[in-house]
Amino acid sequence: MVKKNEKVKIVLSGGHAGSTAFVVIEEIRRQNKSWDISWVGFRSSLEGEK
């Protein structure tokens, strides 16, 4: 459980199916959480996409 005023850091990773992690990031931001979120993975969800 996260205590009030406690800094939360999250690292999400993924490959071609990592786009589901983006939905999680959007929801965290929608709830106005001031968490430090890092993404490790490809920028696009499909090979060859830019």
N, CA, C and O atoms as a GROMACS GRO file, in nm:
protein
  200
    1MET      N    1   0.084  -0.118   0.000
    1MET     CA    2   0.000   0.000   0.000
    1MET      C    3   0.089   0.124   0.000
    1MET      O    4   0.188   0.130   0.072
    2VAL      N    5   0.053   0.220  -0.079
    2VAL     CA    6   0.131   0.344  -0.090
    2VAL      C    7   0.082   0.442   0.015
    2VAL      O    8  -0.037   0.472   0.024
    3LYS      N    9   0.177   0.491   0.094
    3LYS     CA   10   0.143   0.590   0.196
    3LYS      C   11   0.138   0.729   0.133
    3LYS      O   12   0.204   0.755   0.033
    4LYS      N   13   0.061   0.815   0.193
    4LYS     CA   14   0.050   0.952   0.145
    4LYS      C   15   0.188   1.017   0.149
    4LYS      O   16   0.264   0.997   0.244
    5ASN      N   17   0.220   1.094   0.047
    5ASN     CA   18   0.348   1.165   0.032
    5ASN      C   19   0.466   1.072   0.006
    5ASN      O   20   0.580   1.116   0.009
    6GLU      N   21   0.441   0.945  -0.021
    6GLU     CA   22   0.549   0.852  -0.053
    6GLU      C   23   0.572   0.853  -0.204
    6GLU      O   24   0.477   0.843  -0.282
    7LYS      N   25   0.697   0.866  -0.246
    7LYS     CA   26   0.732   0.870  -0.388
    7LYS      C   27   0.725   0.729  -0.446
    7LYS      O   28   0.784   0.636  -0.391
    8VAL      N   29   0.652   0.715  -0.555
    8VAL     CA   30   0.636   0.586  -0.621
    8VAL      C   31   0.709   0.589  -0.754
    8VAL      O   32   0.693   0.684  -0.832
    9LYS      N   33   0.789   0.487  -0.781
    9LYS     CA   34   0.858   0.473  -0.909
    9LYS      C   35   0.814   0.342  -0.972
    9LYS      O   36   0.815   0.237  -0.908
   10ILE      N   37   0.776   0.350  -1.100
   10ILE     CA   38   0.730   0.233  -1.173
   10ILE      C   39   0.811   0.220  -1.301
   10ILE      O   40   0.833   0.318  -1.372
   11VAL      N   41   0.855   0.097  -1.331
   11VAL     CA   42   0.922   0.069  -1.458
   11VAL      C   43   0.835  -0.033  -1.532
   11VAL      O   44   0.810  -0.142  -1.482
   12LEU      N   45   0.791   0.006  -1.651
   12LEU     CA   46   0.713  -0.083  -1.737
   12LEU      C   47   0.798  -0.121  -1.856
   12LEU      O   48   0.876  -0.039  -1.906
   13SER      N   49   0.783  -0.243  -1.903
   13SER     CA   50   0.861  -0.287  -2.019
   13SER      C   51   0.773  -0.370  -2.110
   13SER      O   52   0.668  -0.421  -2.070
   14GLY      N   53   0.819  -0.383  -2.233
   14GLY     CA   54   0.743  -0.465  -2.326
   14GLY      C   55   0.799  -0.458  -2.465
   14GLY      O   56   0.884  -0.375  -2.496
   15GLY      N   57   0.750  -0.545  -2.546
   15GLY     CA   58   0.789  -0.549  -2.687
   15GLY      C   59   0.671  -0.510  -2.772
   15GLY      O   60   0.614  -0.403  -2.756
   16HIS      N   61   0.635  -0.599  -2.864
   16HIS     CA   62   0.526  -0.568  -2.958
   16HIS      C   63   0.391  -0.552  -2.888
   16HIS      O   64   0.304  -0.480  -2.938
   17ALA      N   65   0.372  -0.616  -2.775
   17ALA     CA   66   0.245  -0.605  -2.702
   17ALA      C   67   0.254  -0.502  -2.590
   17ALA      O   68   0.166  -0.494  -2.504
   18GLY      N   69   0.359  -0.424  -2.591
   18GLY     CA   70   0.379  -0.325  -2.486
   18GLY      C   71   0.280  -0.212  -2.489
   18GLY      O   72   0.271  -0.134  -2.394
   19SER      N   73   0.205  -0.202  -2.598
   19SER     CA   74   0.109  -0.093  -2.609
   19SER      C   75   0.003  -0.100  -2.499
   19SER      O   76  -0.058   0.001  -2.466
   20THR      N   77  -0.019  -0.218  -2.442
   20THR     CA   78  -0.112  -0.227  -2.329
   20THR      C   79  -0.057  -0.154  -2.207
   20THR      O   80  -0.134  -0.104  -2.125
   21ALA      N   81   0.074  -0.147  -2.196
   21ALA     CA   82   0.135  -0.071  -2.086
   21ALA      C   83   0.105   0.077  -2.099
   21ALA      O   84   0.094   0.148  -1.998
   22PHE      N   85   0.091   0.125  -2.221
   22PHE     CA   86   0.059   0.267  -2.241
   22PHE      C   87  -0.078   0.300  -2.184
   22PHE      O   88  -0.099   0.411  -2.135
   23VAL      N   89  -0.171   0.207  -2.190
   23VAL     CA   90  -0.304   0.228  -2.132
   23VAL      C   91  -0.292   0.242  -1.980
   23VAL      O   92  -0.360   0.325  -1.920
   24VAL      N   93  -0.206   0.162  -1.920
   24VAL     CA   94  -0.183   0.171  -1.776
   24VAL      C   95  -0.125   0.308  -1.741
   24VAL      O   96  -0.168   0.371  -1.644
   25ILE      N   97  -0.029   0.354  -1.819
   25ILE     CA   98   0.032   0.486  -1.797
   25ILE      C   99  -0.073   0.595  -1.808
   25ILE      O  100  -0.078   0.686  -1.725
   26GLU      N  101  -0.158   0.588  -1.910
   26GLU     CA  102  -0.263   0.688  -1.928
   26GLU      C  103  -0.358   0.691  -1.808
   26GLU      O  104  -0.399   0.798  -1.764
   27GLU      N  105  -0.393   0.574  -1.756
   27GLU     CA  106  -0.484   0.569  -1.642
   27GLU      C  107  -0.419   0.627  -1.516
   27GLU      O  108  -0.485   0.697  -1.440
   28ILE      N  109  -0.293   0.598  -1.495
   28ILE     CA  110  -0.221   0.656  -1.380
   28ILE      C  111  -0.222   0.807  -1.391
   28ILE      O  112  -0.247   0.876  -1.292
   29ARG      N  113  -0.194   0.859  -1.508
   29ARG     CA  114  -0.194   1.004  -1.528
   29ARG      C  115  -0.335   1.062  -1.515
   29ARG      O  116  -0.351   1.172  -1.462
   30ARG      N  117  -0.436   0.990  -1.562
   30ARG     CA  118  -0.575   1.037  -1.552
   30ARG      C  119  -0.616   1.053  -1.405
   30ARG      O  120  -0.693   1.143  -1.371
   31GLN      N  121  -0.564   0.966  -1.320
   31GLN     CA  122  -0.594   0.973  -1.178
   31GLN      C  123  -0.508   1.076  -1.105
   31GLN      O  124  -0.511   1.086  -0.982
   32ASN      N  125  -0.430   1.152  -1.182
   32ASN     CA  126  -0.343   1.257  -1.128
   32ASN      C  127  -0.243   1.205  -1.025
   32ASN      O  128  -0.211   1.273  -0.928
   33LYS      N  129  -0.194   1.086  -1.047
   33LYS     CA  130  -0.089   1.032  -0.961
   33LYS      C  131   0.042   1.098  -1.001
   33LYS      O  132   0.072   1.111  -1.120
   34SER      N  133   0.119   1.138  -0.905
   34SER     CA  134   0.248   1.202  -0.936
   34SER      C  135   0.360   1.099  -0.923
   34SER      O  136   0.460   1.121  -0.855
   35TRP      N  137   0.340   0.988  -0.990
   35TRP     CA  138   0.437   0.881  -0.985
   35TRP      C  139   0.541   0.899  -1.095
   35TRP      O  140   0.512   0.955  -1.201
   36ASP      N  141   0.661   0.851  -1.068
   36ASP     CA  142   0.770   0.854  -1.166
   36ASP      C  143   0.759   0.725  -1.249
   36ASP      O  144   0.783   0.616  -1.198
   37ILE      N  145   0.723   0.739  -1.377
   37ILE     CA  146   0.701   0.623  -1.463
   37ILE      C  147   0.808   0.618  -1.572
   37ILE      O  148   0.832   0.717  -1.641
   38SER      N  149   0.871   0.502  -1.586
   38SER     CA  150   0.972   0.482  -1.691
   38SER      C  151   0.925   0.370  -1.783
   38SER      O  152   0.864   0.273  -1.740
   39TRP      N  153   0.956   0.386  -1.911
   39TRP     CA  154   0.923   0.286  -2.013
   39TRP      C  155   1.052   0.230  -2.072
   39TRP      O  156   1.140   0.306  -2.111
   40VAL      N  157   1.063   0.098  -2.078
   40VAL     CA  158   1.176   0.032  -2.141
   40VAL      C  159   1.119  -0.058  -2.250
   40VAL      O  160   1.048  -0.154  -2.222
   41GLY      N  161   1.150  -0.024  -2.375
   41GLY     CA  162   1.098  -0.104  -2.485
   41GLY      C  163   1.101  -0.026  -2.615
   41GLY      O  164   1.158   0.083  -2.622
   42PHE      N  165   1.039  -0.082  -2.716
   42PHE     CA  166   1.036  -0.020  -2.847
   42PHE      C  167   0.941   0.100  -2.848
   42PHE      O  168   0.846   0.105  -2.771
   43ARG      N  169   0.969   0.195  -2.935
   43ARG     CA  170   0.882   0.312  -2.949
   43ARG      C  171   0.754   0.279  -3.025
   43ARG      O  172   0.651   0.342  -3.002
   44SER      N  173   0.761   0.183  -3.114
   44SER     CA  174   0.641   0.145  -3.190
   44SER      C  175   0.604   0.001  -3.157
   44SER      O  176   0.687  -0.078  -3.113
   45SER      N  177   0.478  -0.031  -3.179
   45SER     CA  178   0.431  -0.164  -3.143
   45SER      C  179   0.450  -0.268  -3.253
   45SER      O  180   0.440  -0.388  -3.228
   46LEU      N  181   0.479  -0.222  -3.375
   46LEU     CA  182   0.500  -0.315  -3.486
   46LEU      C  183   0.639  -0.299  -3.545
   46LEU      O  184   0.690  -0.187  -3.554
   47GLU      N  185   0.699  -0.408  -3.584
   47GLU     CA  186   0.832  -0.405  -3.643
   47GLU      C  187   0.831  -0.319  -3.768
   47GLU      O  188   0.743  -0.332  -3.853
   48GLY      N  189   0.929  -0.230  -3.779
   48GLY     CA  190   0.942  -0.146  -3.897
   48GLY      C  191   0.861  -0.018  -3.889
   48GLY      O  192   0.878   0.069  -3.974
   49GLU      N  193   0.775  -0.003  -3.791
   49GLU     CA  194   0.696   0.118  -3.773
   49GLU      C  195   0.784   0.226  -3.713
   49GLU      O  196   0.872   0.196  -3.632
   50LYS      N  197   0.762   0.350  -3.751
   50LYS     CA  198   0.841   0.460  -3.697
   50LYS      C  199   0.754   0.563  -3.633
   50LYS      O  200   0.804   0.663  -3.582
   0.00000   0.00000   0.00000
